[in-house]
Amino acid sequence: MRYRRVDDQIVKAAIGGRTIEDGRTYTGATNSYFAGLALRGFSRNNTGRRRLDVVTAFLTQKGMVTPSYHGRRTIIGRRNRTGG
């Protein structure tokens, strides 16, 4: 997921290089810290499921995964009202 904020407003967002579509529902998982800070402005639903349970279910379903750390989270052009 890549997004750009200007004055605390999300002005551009993409998942996998494709622009997020209004009205479409996307599913993902993250920890509560990231969801509370970085995903402000996005609608989200706390399922109450433990991260370990979600990851375990995903790995059980997939069987094998290859981790990728490059570009996990990128904030582009972060600015705020004080000019920082």
Secondary structure by P-SEA (a helix, b strand, c coil): cccccccccccccccccccccccbbbbbcccccccccccccbbbbcccccaaaaaaaaaaaacbbbbbcccccccccccccccc
